Amino acid sequence: MRVIVTGGAGFIGSALVRHLVLNKGYEVLTIDALTYAGCEASLRAVEGNANHRFLRANICDRAAMDNAIDSFRPDRIMHLAAESHVDRSITGAADFVQTNVVGTFTLLEATRRYWSALGDDAKAAFRFLHVSTDEVYGSLGPAGLFEETTPYDPSSPYSATKAASDHLAKAWERTYGLPVVVSNCSNNYGPYHFPEKLIPLTILNALSGRPLPIYGAGDNVRDWLFVDDHARALDIIAEHGRVGETYNVGGRNERRNIDVVRRICTVLDDLVPGEAPRETLIEFVVDRPGHDARYAIDATKLETELGWRAQETFETGIEKTVSWYLANEWWWRPLRDKYDGERLGLSTSKAPV
């Protein structure tokens, strides 16, 4: 099995690459532009592996995508490359439109050209998996779950561009017959997570005794999914998912943001006790503009149709995550030195460029 993974030096992408190469023995070409959140160090576990190749390229570069696809001749393309941080999208939406929308279009067209020239058997076996987010569905109230049929209602520039890319991927299946499958996942966490996101930022700030900022009252709810569980799900969806279908991937681990932070503090206090409980570092800050109240995934379709189950609870997953950050300063310290945890996305009045 020969698989191209775009965005494979990112958080979820690198977990997927490690799974495909080390657990499945697939030949994998990782394509990543190595923007601020892409980190080749996340691929150290497959460095030198005969089944792994790395290409630094941007998915918006059509010639580079054509050349990469033609030379590698994949059986699958798993598309994860995206700008993904909501706060950054609020003050810099242009990069999100370019990568998430234009980049996805460019990759779909390069893939369609390659796929159209395959023989009948190879054409029938080929899959393009477009990996997306539950944020395209907008915000839930206190009850209910996102299902694959939930109408799209994105709130941020990030989720709007991901919604657009979802629609492009589905349209390329309906219009051109390209064998596309789409996945929408809940919030991921785990090792190799860029330290601007809630969980790694909380871990590293708490370790250094810095404030732990919580948006609003901390009541926003997310469904947390351990990244290795997600990587397994993506592999299963690409192999067994029905063409043209969407599969929601969730961990069935709803938690308020304040409870997530408190749990991290407790785990850290147990593993590396400090002078005072780290929960005292919590500070409530002005909420993010357009902050969705609650996300929660109904993964029944994936669980019943394809047989996937999340292996980690939030409690087991967060302990593994905290322990990993304690043991792997070599990975996060260089990133922390470049991104020091400053607040992003406060202003909605930045002049267009």
Summary of the structure (lengths in Angstrom):
residues: 353
radius of gyration: 19.7
end to end distance: 43.4
largest distance: 66.7
contacts: 1211
relative contact order: 0.14
helix: 47%
strand: 17%
